Amino acid sequence: MKRWTGIALTGILLVFASSGRVMWAQAKTASAPMKKYVTEQASFVLYAPEGWKTSEGVQGQFRTVIASDPTGLSVVALFHGVNPAGSDLFALAGHFVNGIRNQYPDLKLPNVMASRDRKNLVFDGVYTDAQRRKKEFRCWMTGTDRSFLYSSIEAPEGQLASSKQLLLTILSNIRIMKGAYQAGTEATNVPLKPCRLHDGSAAFQIPRDWSFQSLGTGSLIARDPSGLSSFIVGKVDVLTPQANVNIPGAIVSPYLAPHRAMQFLAGRLGLATGMEFLQVIPRQDLNQQLSQGYTAGSATAEEFLYTFLAQGRRCKEYSFGMSLGSRLNINWTFWHITVGAPAEQFDAYAPTFASMVQSYKIDDQFAMRYVAQGMARLRQMQQQTAQMVARNRQEISQMMQSAYDERQRSMDYIDYQRSNTIRGHSDWVSNMEGGTVYHSDRWGTKNTTTGEYYEGQAYNYFNFTGKNPKYNEQMTPIDSRALYEAYIKGK
């Protein structure tokens, strides 16, 4: 087991909130007589002291059971079912922790321990409840494939150790009845087929009975036979009021954060109304990377979960979006990858949606052609814009050319960063080896000059920290446009 202190457990692809209220209790001694309890829906059988209360519930594709003493000060909880974050146990733990922290902001995790294969997780928590009483708990989580088991015991601070024997006895004797939870093959094992856009710009996977339509470079919309569930990768170019141009059909708006951009564009294009955001997760970690490479203007990345009305029906979607500005603030671009379904079906589709989003990849060869073709497209846009300007044509032409030239110089680096993020790759520069580049992927790290390959967990993309495998040196990550152009683009 490896231990971290104060580890940050944050969200991922598919977002949901934990059941919210946690009840706490002062436990009796472990020698108290035990009584058999069967929950309301007969999904669980457990043994607890006389007078304890039990309840069960359903959240998405998992069931919950909670047992508390008569005073409501001691609790045992167990959740079991399909992980809505796919096989990522840490992402699921982050959602549970965030669900508690939303109610109790002073929540602290003094101890977090995880197995090396990331399939088992244990953490302790301390917080202050609504009555300003300090509480403590311990939680165990385990996951296999897409299934998970969450167990916890809780008590007032300072009393968990003395209550542990009774609480663990109750927890260890909870039995999940046969048929209490069935994942359903449609929700968890939908067969996917590989697809590629007609221009070769991207590859992805969708269910076998779905169809898709290309929307341009790297963009697509895929739908199920009913047309109600969808997978979309899209890009919208927006002019700002500062551009002072009037092009028929052009979308004009000030720079917006991704979730607000989605709300504005969906309404502007007549695709959705009544949009309500369930959760918005700013991705400051990506904002910094985008800002380092996209030097022309603002860069914002977010994940967001929301509902809306479309064709008279309440729908639910998850999006990862990026808003990319320009140096002169005359235009910006909104890029997003989105999955959605009718609200009552979204949770059942969550595991399939996760697989679809993770399957999306940009083709390397097309990216090279795209950069070469980009200048011609930008010149055409410049010419069209120049014909419509209402003020000094020469001034506007120079301004637009400057903005587009800067954007072109940044475009290939942005594509490089986005491709590395999607694929799970990173690159490092060794100064001791005269600028040799080491490339990390999901399986290991390779010296791109000699071809030497270092395989194993310590050298994969997730764990490799840049320490040179051959020399006592901390290598430099290629995380800026200057380093990219010096060591990657020119090779």
BELJOMO-V695725 format. One record per backbone hydrogen bond with DSSP energy under -1.0 kcal/mol. NH is the residue of the N-H (numbers start at 0). CO is the residue of the C=O. E is the energy in kcal/mol with one decimal. If there is no record, write none. Layout:
nh=NH co=CO e=E
nh=NH co=CO e=E
This chain:
nh=1 co=113 e=-2.1
nh=3 co=111 e=-2.4
nh=5 co=108 e=-1.1
nh=23 co=71 e=-1.0
nh=31 co=28 e=-1.7
nh=34 co=47 e=-3.2
nh=36 co=45 e=-3.4
nh=38 co=43 e=-2.2
nh=41 co=38 e=-2.1
nh=44 co=174 e=-2.1
nh=45 co=36 e=-2.4
nh=47 co=34 e=-2.2
nh=51 co=48 e=-1.7
nh=52 co=67 e=-3.1
nh=54 co=65 e=-2.0
nh=56 co=63 e=-2.0
nh=58 co=61 e=-2.8
nh=61 co=58 e=-1.6
nh=62 co=79 e=-2.7
nh=63 co=56 e=-2.5
nh=64 co=77 e=-2.1
nh=65 co=54 e=-2.7
nh=66 co=75 e=-2.7
nh=67 co=52 e=-2.5
nh=68 co=73 e=-1.5
nh=71 co=68 e=-1.8
nh=73 co=23 e=-1.5
nh=74 co=153 e=-1.3
nh=75 co=66 e=-2.5
nh=76 co=151 e=-2.2
nh=77 co=64 e=-2.2
nh=78 co=149 e=-2.9
nh=79 co=62 e=-2.5
nh=80 co=147 e=-1.7
nh=81 co=60 e=-2.1
nh=82 co=145 e=-4.9
nh=85 co=82 e=-1.6
nh=87 co=84 e=-1.3
nh=88 co=86 e=-1.2
nh=91 co=87 e=-1.6
nh=92 co=88 e=-2.5
nh=93 co=89 e=-2.0
nh=94 co=90 e=-1.6
nh=95 co=91 e=-2.0
nh=96 co=92 e=-2.7
nh=97 co=93 e=-2.6
nh=98 co=94 e=-2.1
nh=99 co=95 e=-1.7
nh=100 co=96 e=-2.8
nh=101 co=97 e=-2.2
nh=103 co=99 e=-2.5
nh=106 co=103 e=-1.8
nh=107 co=125 e=-2.6
nh=111 co=3 e=-1.5
nh=112 co=121 e=-3.4
nh=113 co=1 e=-2.0
nh=114 co=119 e=-2.2
nh=117 co=114 e=-1.9
nh=120 co=140 e=-2.8
nh=121 co=112 e=-3.0
nh=122 co=138 e=-2.0
nh=123 co=110 e=-2.3
nh=124 co=136 e=-2.3
nh=125 co=107 e=-2.2
nh=126 co=134 e=-1.8
nh=128 co=132 e=-2.5
nh=131 co=128 e=-2.1
nh=134 co=126 e=-3.3
nh=135 co=154 e=-2.5
nh=136 co=124 e=-2.1
nh=137 co=152 e=-2.1
nh=138 co=122 e=-2.6
nh=139 co=150 e=-3.0
nh=140 co=120 e=-3.0
nh=141 co=148 e=-1.8
nh=142 co=118 e=-2.1
nh=143 co=146 e=-1.8
nh=146 co=143 e=-2.5
nh=147 co=80 e=-2.3
nh=148 co=141 e=-2.3
nh=149 co=78 e=-2.9
nh=150 co=139 e=-2.7
nh=151 co=76 e=-2.2
nh=152 co=137 e=-2.0
nh=153 co=74 e=-1.9
nh=154 co=135 e=-2.3
nh=156 co=133 e=-2.2
nh=158 co=155 e=-2.3
nh=162 co=158 e=-1.7
nh=163 co=159 e=-1.2
nh=166 co=162 e=-2.3
nh=167 co=163 e=-3.0
nh=168 co=164 e=-1.6
nh=169 co=165 e=-2.2
nh=170 co=166 e=-2.5
nh=171 co=167 e=-2.8
nh=173 co=170 e=-1.4
nh=174 co=44 e=-3.2
nh=176 co=42 e=-2.8
nh=179 co=176 e=-2.2
nh=187 co=183 e=-1.9
nh=188 co=184 e=-2.2
nh=192 co=205 e=-3.3
nh=194 co=203 e=-3.1
nh=196 co=201 e=-2.3
nh=199 co=196 e=-2.0
nh=202 co=360 e=-2.7
nh=203 co=194 e=-2.3
nh=205 co=192 e=-1.7
nh=207 co=190 e=-1.4
nh=209 co=206 e=-1.9
nh=210 co=222 e=-2.0
nh=212 co=220 e=-2.2
nh=214 co=218 e=-2.0
nh=218 co=215 e=-1.9
nh=219 co=232 e=-2.3
nh=220 co=212 e=-1.9
nh=221 co=230 e=-2.7
nh=222 co=210 e=-2.5
nh=223 co=228 e=-1.7
nh=226 co=223 e=-1.6
nh=229 co=339 e=-2.3
nh=230 co=221 e=-2.2
nh=231 co=337 e=-3.1
nh=232 co=219 e=-2.3
nh=233 co=335 e=-2.2
nh=235 co=333 e=-2.6
nh=237 co=331 e=-3.1
nh=238 co=250 e=-2.7
nh=239 co=329 e=-1.9
nh=242 co=239 e=-1.8
nh=243 co=240 e=-1.3
nh=249 co=246 e=-2.3
nh=252 co=238 e=-2.6
nh=260 co=256 e=-2.6
nh=261 co=257 e=-2.5
nh=262 co=258 e=-1.8
nh=263 co=259 e=-2.6
nh=264 co=260 e=-2.9
nh=265 co=261 e=-2.5
nh=266 co=262 e=-1.7
nh=267 co=263 e=-2.8
nh=268 co=264 e=-2.4
nh=270 co=265 e=-2.7
nh=271 co=265 e=-1.2
nh=272 co=308 e=-1.9
nh=275 co=306 e=-2.8
nh=277 co=304 e=-2.4
nh=278 co=304 e=-1.7
nh=280 co=302 e=-3.6
nh=282 co=300 e=-2.4
nh=286 co=282 e=-2.2
nh=287 co=283 e=-2.0
nh=289 co=285 e=-3.0
nh=290 co=286 e=-2.6
nh=291 co=287 e=-2.0
nh=292 co=288 e=-1.4
nh=293 co=289 e=-3.9
nh=294 co=292 e=-1.4
nh=299 co=322 e=-2.2
nh=301 co=320 e=-2.2
nh=302 co=280 e=-2.1
nh=303 co=318 e=-2.4
nh=304 co=278 e=-2.6
nh=305 co=316 e=-2.2
nh=306 co=275 e=-2.6
nh=307 co=314 e=-1.7
nh=308 co=272 e=-3.2
nh=309 co=312 e=-2.3
nh=312 co=309 e=-1.5
nh=314 co=307 e=-3.1
nh=315 co=340 e=-2.8
nh=316 co=305 e=-2.6
nh=317 co=338 e=-2.5
nh=318 co=303 e=-2.4
nh=319 co=336 e=-2.1
nh=320 co=301 e=-2.6
nh=321 co=334 e=-2.9
nh=322 co=299 e=-2.6
nh=323 co=332 e=-2.9
nh=324 co=297 e=-3.6
nh=331 co=237 e=-2.7
nh=332 co=323 e=-2.5
nh=333 co=235 e=-2.6
nh=334 co=321 e=-2.8
nh=335 co=233 e=-2.3
nh=336 co=319 e=-2.0
nh=337 co=231 e=-3.3
nh=338 co=317 e=-2.2
nh=339 co=229 e=-2.1
nh=340 co=315 e=-2.2
nh=342 co=313 e=-2.0
nh=344 co=341 e=-2.2
nh=345 co=341 e=-1.3
nh=348 co=344 e=-1.4
nh=352 co=348 e=-2.8
nh=353 co=349 e=-2.3
nh=354 co=350 e=-1.7
nh=355 co=351 e=-2.2
nh=356 co=352 e=-2.6
nh=357 co=353 e=-2.2
nh=358 co=354 e=-1.1
nh=359 co=356 e=-1.1
nh=360 co=202 e=-2.8
nh=362 co=200 e=-2.1
nh=366 co=362 e=-2.0
nh=367 co=363 e=-1.5
nh=368 co=364 e=-1.7
nh=369 co=365 e=-3.1
nh=370 co=366 e=-1.9
nh=371 co=367 e=-1.6
nh=372 co=368 e=-2.2
nh=373 co=369 e=-1.4
nh=376 co=372 e=-1.6
nh=377 co=373 e=-2.5
nh=378 co=374 e=-2.4
nh=379 co=375 e=-1.9
nh=380 co=376 e=-2.2
nh=381 co=377 e=-2.4
nh=382 co=378 e=-2.4
nh=383 co=379 e=-2.3
nh=384 co=380 e=-2.5
nh=385 co=381 e=-2.7
nh=386 co=382 e=-1.5
nh=387 co=384 e=-1.2
nh=395 co=391 e=-2.1
nh=396 co=392 e=-2.6
nh=397 co=393 e=-2.1
nh=398 co=394 e=-2.1
nh=399 co=395 e=-2.9
nh=400 co=396 e=-2.5
nh=401 co=397 e=-2.2
nh=402 co=398 e=-2.0
nh=403 co=399 e=-2.8
nh=404 co=400 e=-2.8
nh=405 co=401 e=-2.0
nh=406 co=402 e=-2.1
nh=407 co=403 e=-2.6
nh=408 co=404 e=-1.9
nh=409 co=405 e=-1.2
nh=410 co=406 e=-1.5
nh=413 co=409 e=-2.3
nh=414 co=410 e=-2.4
nh=415 co=411 e=-2.0
nh=416 co=412 e=-2.6
nh=417 co=413 e=-2.9
nh=418 co=414 e=-2.5
nh=419 co=415 e=-2.3
nh=420 co=416 e=-2.4
nh=421 co=417 e=-2.4
nh=422 co=418 e=-2.4
nh=423 co=419 e=-1.8
nh=424 co=419 e=-2.2
nh=425 co=439 e=-1.9
nh=427 co=437 e=-2.6
nh=428 co=475 e=-2.6
nh=429 co=435 e=-2.8
nh=433 co=430 e=-1.5
nh=434 co=429 e=-2.5
nh=437 co=427 e=-2.6
nh=438 co=445 e=-2.7
nh=439 co=425 e=-3.2
nh=440 co=443 e=-2.8
nh=444 co=453 e=-2.6
nh=445 co=438 e=-2.6
nh=446 co=451 e=-3.2
nh=447 co=436 e=-2.3
nh=450 co=446 e=-2.7
nh=453 co=444 e=-3.5
nh=455 co=442 e=-1.9
nh=458 co=455 e=-1.3
nh=460 co=440 e=-2.6
nh=463 co=459 e=-3.0
nh=467 co=472 e=-2.9
nh=472 co=470 e=-2.0
nh=474 co=465 e=-3.0
nh=475 co=428 e=-2.2
nh=477 co=426 e=-2.6
nh=478 co=476 e=-1.6
nh=483 co=479 e=-2.3
nh=484 co=480 e=-2.8
nh=485 co=481 e=-1.7
nh=486 co=482 e=-2.5
nh=487 co=483 e=-2.5
nh=488 co=483 e=-2.5
nh=490 co=487 e=-1.2
